[in-house]
Amino acid sequence: MNTHANLLSADNSLLVVVDLQTKLTAVMPQTEAELMLANTSSLLEAAASLAVPVLLTEQYPKGLGATDPAIAQKLPETTQVFDKTGFSCCAASGFQDALLGSGCKQIVLVGQEAHVCVLQTALELAFSGYEVYIVEDAVCSRKAEHKFYALQRLQQRGITITNYESVLFEWLRDSAHPEFKRISGWLR
């Protein structure tokens, strides 16, 4: 079956979780942070069910702490974790090798902050030839306008802005998929 090139495929997607660390999340607007964590959790569960590889970064974990426990408990066993001090995930030692090793060309990004680490990662990935998708309801910034302008800037550069439900249904593609009932049940 022919399909539009911009539709995500579970077989060609890689989920990148950017810096969802407790100390960083604590300074985000509470409602936005809760939404980001809940939607990222759903994406991680779906990734585990659909064999979508996951990479996770932690920005200076010595100072900002470990990944939020709500996220850490949802990580698939095969998740690769990268510490970084550079803002782009591409600066983390081993990250680009993991990208290449996955063979995936569609990179789905979630995390914080949208206008710093997510933005820099997305631009560098797009420059390297990847198709980049930002999950707008699974990213946040301390200030709403920073997120707004980051998403606008990314969209102007040809990066797809999407939402977590679209990602889930694109990964499934069909209500006959064996995981459809379980995954769609999370959306109620």
FILUMPA-958655 format. One line per 10 residues: number of its first residue (from 1); their letters; for each residue y, x, z of N, C-alpha, C. Coordinates in nm, 2 decimals. Atoms other than C-alpha are relative to their C-alpha. Last residue first. Example, Ala and Ser with C-alpha at 12.3 -4.5 7.8 and 13.67 -1.06 7.14 Angstrom:
BEGIN
2> sa> -0.11/-0.09/0.00/-0.11/1.37/0.71/0.11/-0.08/0.08 | -0.12/0.09/0.00/-0.45/1.23/0.78/0.12/0.09/0.00
This chain:
BEGIN
188> rlwgsirkfe> -0.03/0.13/-0.05/0.76/-1.05/2.72/0.08/0.01/0.13 | -0.13/0.04/0.05/0.77/-0.72/2.53/0.04/-0.14/0.06 | -0.10/-0.06/-0.08/0.48/-0.56/2.71/0.14/-0.05/-0.02 | -0.01/0.06/-0.13/0.24/-0.81/2.56/0.10/0.06/0.10 | -0.10/0.11/0.01/0.32/-0.68/2.22/0.02/-0.07/0.13 | -0.13/-0.05/0.02/0.14/-0.36/2.31/0.11/-0.11/0.00 | -0.04/-0.07/-0.12/-0.17/-0.53/2.44/0.14/0.05/0.00 | -0.01/0.09/-0.11/-0.20/-0.78/2.16/0.05/0.07/0.13 | -0.12/0.09/0.01/-0.12/-0.53/1.89/0.01/-0.09/0.12 | -0.09/-0.02/-0.12/-0.36/-0.25/2.00/0.11/-0.10/0.00
178> phasdrlwef> 0.08/0.02/-0.13/-0.65/-0.35/1.76/0.09/0.01/0.13 | 0.03/-0.13/-0.06/-0.40/-0.38/1.47/-0.07/-0.03/0.13 | 0.14/-0.02/-0.01/-0.43/-0.73/1.32/-0.04/0.13/0.06 | 0.05/0.06/-0.12/-0.07/-0.80/1.40/-0.15/0.00/0.02 | 0.07/0.12/0.03/0.02/-0.54/1.15/-0.05/-0.06/0.13 | -0.01/0.05/0.14/0.25/-0.24/1.12/-0.07/-0.13/-0.02 | 0.12/0.09/0.02/0.15/-0.10/1.47/-0.02/-0.05/-0.14 | 0.12/-0.08/-0.02/0.38/0.21/1.46/-0.12/-0.09/-0.01 | 0.02/-0.09/0.11/0.65/0.00/1.30/-0.13/0.08/0.02 | 0.05/0.09/0.10/0.61/-0.27/1.57/-0.02/0.08/-0.13
168> lvseyntiti> 0.13/0.05/-0.03/0.65/-0.02/1.85/-0.06/-0.07/-0.12 | 0.10/-0.11/0.00/0.94/0.16/1.69/-0.14/-0.05/0.02 | 0.02/-0.04/0.14/1.12/-0.16/1.62/-0.10/0.11/-0.02 | 0.09/0.10/0.06/1.07/-0.27/1.98/-0.03/0.03/-0.15 | 0.14/-0.02/-0.03/1.21/0.06/2.10/-0.09/-0.10/-0.05 | 0.02/0.04/-0.14/1.54/0.04/1.91/-0.15/0.01/0.03 | 0.09/0.11/-0.01/1.67/0.21/1.60/-0.01/-0.04/0.14 | -0.02/0.06/-0.14/1.94/0.45/1.49/-0.09/-0.12/0.00 | 0.02/0.14/-0.02/1.83/0.65/1.18/0.01/-0.04/0.15 | 0.10/0.02/-0.10/1.99/0.98/1.12/-0.01/-0.14/0.03
158> grqqlrqlay> 0.13/0.04/0.06/2.18/1.01/0.79/-0.11/-0.01/0.10 | 0.07/-0.12/0.05/2.47/1.22/0.92/-0.14/-0.04/-0.05 | -0.08/-0.05/0.11/2.70/0.92/0.96/-0.07/0.12/-0.06 | 0.02/0.09/0.11/2.43/0.77/1.18/0.07/0.04/-0.12 | 0.14/-0.02/0.05/2.44/1.07/1.41/-0.03/-0.08/-0.12 | 0.00/-0.13/0.07/2.82/1.04/1.44/-0.14/0.03/-0.06 | -0.08/0.02/0.12/2.80/0.67/1.53/0.00/0.13/-0.08 | 0.09/0.07/0.09/2.52/0.74/1.78/0.07/-0.02/-0.14 | 0.11/-0.09/0.04/2.73/1.01/1.94/-0.09/-0.07/-0.10 | -0.05/-0.09/0.10/3.04/0.79/1.94/-0.11/0.10/-0.05
148> fkheakrscv> -0.04/0.07/0.12/2.86/0.51/2.12/0.04/0.09/-0.11 | 0.12/0.04/0.07/2.68/0.74/2.37/0.04/-0.07/-0.13 | 0.06/-0.12/0.05/3.01/0.90/2.47/-0.13/-0.03/-0.08 | -0.07/-0.04/0.13/3.18/0.56/2.48/-0.06/0.13/-0.05 | 0.05/0.08/0.11/2.92/0.44/2.74/0.07/0.04/-0.13 | -0.10/0.09/0.04/2.99/0.73/2.98/-0.04/-0.08/-0.13 | -0.07/0.04/-0.12/2.72/0.91/3.17/0.11/-0.10/-0.03 | -0.10/-0.10/-0.04/2.51/0.91/2.86/0.07/-0.05/0.12 | -0.12/0.04/-0.07/2.20/0.71/2.76/0.09/0.13/0.02 | -0.09/-0.12/-0.03/1.90/0.71/2.54/0.12/-0.05/0.08
138> adeviyveyg> 0.07/-0.09/-0.08/1.61/0.46/2.53/0.07/0.14/0.01 | 0.01/0.06/-0.13/1.80/0.16/2.40/-0.10/0.08/0.09 | -0.12/0.02/-0.07/1.93/0.36/2.11/-0.01/-0.07/0.13 | 0.03/0.13/-0.06/1.60/0.50/2.00/0.12/-0.04/0.09 | -0.05/0.01/-0.14/1.72/0.78/1.78/-0.03/-0.14/0.05 | -0.03/0.13/-0.05/1.51/0.84/1.47/0.04/0.00/0.14 | -0.03/0.02/-0.14/1.50/1.17/1.28/0.04/-0.14/0.03 | -0.06/0.14/0.00/1.33/1.24/0.95/0.02/-0.03/0.15 | 0.08/0.11/-0.06/1.27/1.62/0.96/0.08/-0.13/-0.01 | 0.07/0.08/0.09/1.42/1.86/0.71/-0.09/-0.11/0.06
128> sfalelatql> 0.13/-0.07/0.03/1.54/2.15/0.93/-0.09/-0.09/-0.09 | -0.04/-0.12/0.08/1.90/2.01/0.92/-0.13/0.07/-0.04 | -0.03/0.05/0.13/1.76/1.68/1.05/0.03/0.11/-0.10 | 0.12/0.04/0.06/1.60/1.86/1.34/0.02/-0.05/-0.14 | 0.08/-0.12/0.04/1.92/2.05/1.42/-0.13/-0.04/-0.07 | -0.07/-0.06/0.11/2.13/1.73/1.41/-0.08/0.12/-0.05 | 0.01/0.08/0.12/1.88/1.54/1.63/0.06/0.07/-0.12 | 0.14/-0.01/0.04/1.85/1.82/1.89/-0.01/-0.08/-0.14 | 0.02/-0.13/0.06/2.23/1.85/1.91/-0.14/0.02/-0.05 | -0.08/-0.02/0.13/2.28/1.48/1.95/-0.03/0.13/-0.06
118> vcvhaeqgvl> 0.06/0.09/0.10/2.00/1.43/2.21/0.07/0.03/-0.13 | 0.14/-0.05/0.03/2.11/1.73/2.42/-0.06/-0.08/-0.11 | 0.02/-0.15/-0.02/2.48/1.65/2.42/-0.13/0.04/-0.05 | -0.11/-0.07/0.07/2.62/1.30/2.32/-0.02/0.16/0.01 | -0.01/0.03/0.14/2.30/1.11/2.40/0.10/0.09/-0.08 | -0.11/0.10/0.03/2.25/1.27/2.74/0.01/-0.01/-0.15 | -0.14/-0.01/-0.05/1.97/1.20/2.80/0.05/0.14/-0.02 | -0.04/-0.09/-0.11/1.64/1.08/2.66/0.15/0.00/0.03 | -0.04/0.07/-0.12/1.46/0.94/2.36/0.05/0.09/0.10 | -0.06/-0.06/-0.11/1.40/1.09/2.01/0.04/-0.11/0.10
108> viqkcgsgll> -0.06/0.11/-0.08/1.15/0.98/1.75/0.05/0.06/0.12 | -0.02/-0.03/-0.14/1.07/1.26/1.50/0.08/-0.11/0.07 | -0.08/0.10/-0.06/0.91/1.17/1.17/0.02/0.03/0.15 | -0.14/-0.01/0.06/0.78/1.47/0.98/0.10/-0.10/0.06 | -0.08/0.13/0.01/0.46/1.52/1.18/0.13/0.03/-0.06 | 0.01/0.05/0.14/0.23/1.82/1.11/0.08/-0.12/-0.02 | 0.04/0.15/0.00/0.19/1.86/1.49/-0.02/-0.05/-0.14 | 0.14/0.02/-0.03/0.18/2.24/1.46/-0.04/-0.14/0.00 | 0.08/-0.04/0.12/0.52/2.26/1.30/-0.15/-0.03/0.02 | -0.04/0.09/0.11/0.68/2.07/1.59/-0.08/0.02/-0.12
98> adqfgsaacc> 0.07/0.13/-0.03/0.48/2.27/1.85/0.03/-0.10/-0.11 | 0.14/-0.02/0.04/0.61/2.59/1.68/-0.08/-0.12/0.03 | 0.01/0.01/0.15/0.96/2.46/1.70/-0.14/0.02/-0.05 | -0.02/0.13/0.05/0.93/2.40/2.07/-0.02/-0.02/-0.15 | 0.13/0.07/0.04/0.77/2.73/2.16/0.02/-0.14/-0.06 | 0.11/-0.09/0.04/1.07/2.87/2.35/-0.12/-0.08/-0.03 | 0.11/-0.02/-0.10/1.33/2.59/2.38/-0.11/0.09/-0.06 | -0.03/-0.13/-0.06/1.63/2.63/2.14/-0.11/0.03/0.10 | 0.05/-0.10/0.10/1.50/2.34/1.92/0.02/0.14/0.06 | 0.14/-0.03/-0.03/1.54/2.11/2.22/-0.05/0.11/-0.09
88> sfgtkdfvqt> 0.10/0.05/0.10/1.91/2.15/2.17/-0.14/0.03/0.04 | -0.01/0.15/0.00/2.12/2.20/2.49/-0.10/-0.06/-0.11 | -0.08/0.05/0.11/2.00/2.55/2.55/0.00/-0.15/0.00 | -0.14/-0.01/-0.05/1.87/2.61/2.90/0.09/-0.03/-0.11 | -0.11/-0.05/0.08/1.52/2.49/2.83/0.13/0.02/0.07 | -0.12/-0.02/-0.08/1.18/2.42/2.99/0.11/0.05/-0.10 | -0.08/-0.12/0.02/0.92/2.28/2.75/0.12/0.01/0.09 | -0.13/0.00/-0.08/0.64/2.04/2.82/0.07/0.13/-0.02 | -0.04/-0.14/-0.02/0.35/1.96/2.57/0.14/0.00/0.07 | -0.15/-0.03/0.00/0.20/1.62/2.62/0.03/0.15/0.02
78> teplkqaiap> -0.03/-0.10/0.10/-0.18/1.61/2.55/0.15/0.04/-0.01 | 0.06/-0.13/-0.04/-0.26/1.43/2.87/0.04/0.11/-0.09 | 0.14/-0.03/0.05/-0.03/1.14/2.76/-0.04/0.14/0.05 | 0.02/-0.10/0.10/0.28/1.11/2.98/-0.15/0.01/-0.04 | 0.04/0.07/0.13/0.31/0.78/3.17/-0.03/0.10/-0.11 | 0.13/0.07/-0.01/0.30/0.93/3.52/-0.04/-0.07/-0.13 | 0.10/-0.10/-0.01/0.58/1.18/3.43/-0.14/-0.07/0.01 | 0.03/-0.05/0.14/0.81/0.90/3.31/-0.12/0.09/0.01 | 0.03/0.12/0.08/0.82/0.70/3.64/-0.04/0.04/-0.14 | 0.14/0.03/-0.03/0.81/1.04/3.83/-0.04/-0.12/-0.08
68> dtaglgkpyq> 0.01/0.12/-0.08/1.14/1.14/3.66/-0.14/-0.04/0.02 | 0.00/0.12/0.07/1.09/1.49/3.51/-0.01/-0.12/0.09 | 0.11/0.03/0.09/1.15/1.78/3.74/0.03/-0.14/-0.07 | 0.12/0.06/-0.05/1.47/1.90/3.90/-0.10/-0.03/-0.11 | 0.00/0.15/0.03/1.82/1.95/3.76/-0.13/-0.07/0.04 | -0.12/0.07/-0.06/1.88/2.30/3.91/0.00/-0.15/-0.01 | -0.03/-0.07/-0.13/1.54/2.48/3.87/0.12/-0.07/0.06 | 0.06/0.07/-0.11/1.46/2.23/3.59/0.02/0.06/0.14 | -0.02/-0.08/-0.12/1.72/2.38/3.36/-0.06/-0.07/0.12 | -0.12/-0.09/0.00/1.70/2.11/3.10/0.01/0.06/0.14
58> etllvpvals> -0.07/0.00/-0.13/1.34/1.97/3.09/0.12/0.10/-0.01 | -0.08/-0.11/-0.05/1.18/1.89/2.76/0.06/-0.03/0.13 | -0.09/0.03/-0.11/0.89/1.67/2.66/0.08/0.13/0.03 | -0.06/-0.12/-0.05/0.68/1.67/2.34/0.11/-0.04/0.10 | -0.12/0.01/-0.08/0.46/1.37/2.26/0.03/0.15/0.04 | -0.02/-0.11/-0.08/0.19/1.33/1.99/0.14/-0.01/0.07 | -0.13/-0.06/0.05/0.13/0.98/1.86/0.02/0.11/0.10 | 0.01/-0.14/0.03/-0.24/0.90/1.93/0.12/0.06/-0.07 | 0.00/-0.01/0.14/-0.19/0.52/1.91/-0.01/0.15/-0.05 | 0.10/0.09/0.06/-0.28/0.44/2.27/-0.01/0.02/-0.15
48> aaaellsstn> 0.14/-0.04/-0.05/-0.10/0.74/2.42/-0.10/-0.09/-0.07 | 0.03/-0.13/0.06/0.21/0.68/2.20/-0.14/0.04/0.04 | 0.04/0.03/0.14/0.21/0.31/2.30/-0.04/0.13/-0.07 | 0.13/0.07/-0.01/0.21/0.41/2.67/-0.05/-0.03/-0.14 | 0.10/-0.09/-0.04/0.49/0.66/2.60/-0.14/-0.06/0.01 | 0.02/-0.09/0.11/0.70/0.41/2.41/-0.11/0.10/0.03 | 0.08/0.08/0.10/0.66/0.16/2.69/-0.03/0.08/-0.12 | 0.14/0.02/-0.06/0.77/0.42/2.95/-0.09/-0.08/-0.10 | 0.07/-0.13/0.02/1.07/0.52/2.73/-0.15/-0.02/0.05 | 0.03/0.00/0.15/1.18/0.15/2.72/-0.08/0.13/-0.03
38> almleaetqp> 0.10/0.11/0.03/1.16/0.12/3.10/-0.05/0.01/-0.14 | 0.13/-0.04/-0.06/1.33/0.46/3.16/-0.11/-0.10/-0.03 | 0.06/-0.12/0.07/1.61/0.39/2.92/-0.13/0.03/0.05 | 0.05/0.04/0.14/1.66/0.04/3.05/-0.06/0.11/-0.07 | 0.12/0.08/-0.02/1.68/0.16/3.41/-0.06/-0.04/-0.13 | 0.11/-0.09/-0.03/1.92/0.44/3.31/-0.13/-0.08/0.02 | 0.04/-0.08/0.12/2.15/0.19/3.13/-0.12/0.09/0.03 | 0.06/0.10/0.09/2.16/-0.05/3.43/-0.05/0.07/-0.13 | 0.14/0.04/-0.04/2.22/0.24/3.67/-0.07/-0.09/-0.09 | -0.02/0.14/-0.04/2.50/0.41/3.48/-0.13/-0.06/0.03
28> mvatlktqld> -0.02/0.09/0.11/2.39/0.77/3.46/0.03/-0.14/0.06 | -0.14/0.00/0.03/2.44/1.02/3.75/0.03/-0.09/-0.12 | -0.07/0.06/-0.11/2.09/0.96/3.90/0.15/-0.01/-0.03 | 0.00/0.14/0.01/1.93/1.02/3.56/0.08/-0.07/0.11 | -0.08/0.04/0.11/2.03/1.38/3.57/0.01/-0.15/-0.01 | -0.14/-0.03/-0.04/1.89/1.44/3.92/0.10/-0.04/-0.11 | -0.06/0.09/-0.11/1.57/1.26/3.83/0.14/0.03/0.03 | 0.01/-0.06/-0.13/1.50/1.44/3.50/0.07/-0.08/0.10 | 0.00/0.12/-0.09/1.45/1.26/3.17/-0.03/0.05/0.14 | -0.07/-0.02/-0.13/1.55/1.58/2.98/0.01/-0.13/0.08
18> vvvllsndas> -0.11/-0.10/-0.03/1.47/1.48/2.62/0.05/-0.01/0.14 | -0.06/0.05/-0.12/1.14/1.30/2.54/0.09/0.11/0.05 | -0.06/-0.11/-0.08/1.03/1.38/2.18/0.08/-0.07/0.12 | -0.10/0.05/-0.10/0.79/1.13/2.02/0.05/0.12/0.08 | 0.01/-0.08/-0.13/0.61/1.26/1.71/0.11/-0.05/0.09 | -0.11/0.00/-0.10/0.55/1.03/1.41/-0.04/0.10/0.12 | -0.10/-0.10/0.04/0.34/1.08/1.10/0.11/0.02/0.10 | 0.07/-0.12/0.04/0.02/0.89/1.19/0.09/0.12/-0.03 | 0.06/-0.06/-0.12/0.21/0.63/1.39/-0.07/0.14/-0.04 | 0.15/0.00/0.01/0.41/0.56/1.08/-0.05/0.07/0.12
8> llnahtnm> 0.08/-0.09/-0.08/0.78/0.48/1.10/-0.15/-0.02/-0.02 | 0.09/0.07/-0.11/0.95/0.29/0.82/-0.08/0.11/0.07 | -0.07/0.00/-0.13/1.23/0.49/0.64/-0.08/-0.07/0.11 | 0.00/-0.14/-0.06/1.01/0.58/0.34/0.06/0.00/0.14 | -0.14/-0.06/0.00/0.96/0.21/0.25/-0.01/0.13/0.08 | -0.08/0.04/-0.11/0.59/0.13/0.20/0.13/0.07/-0.01 | -0.13/-0.07/0.00/0.35/0.13/-0.09/0.08/-0.05/0.12 | -0.12/0.08/0.00/0.00/0.00/0.00/0.12/0.09/0.00
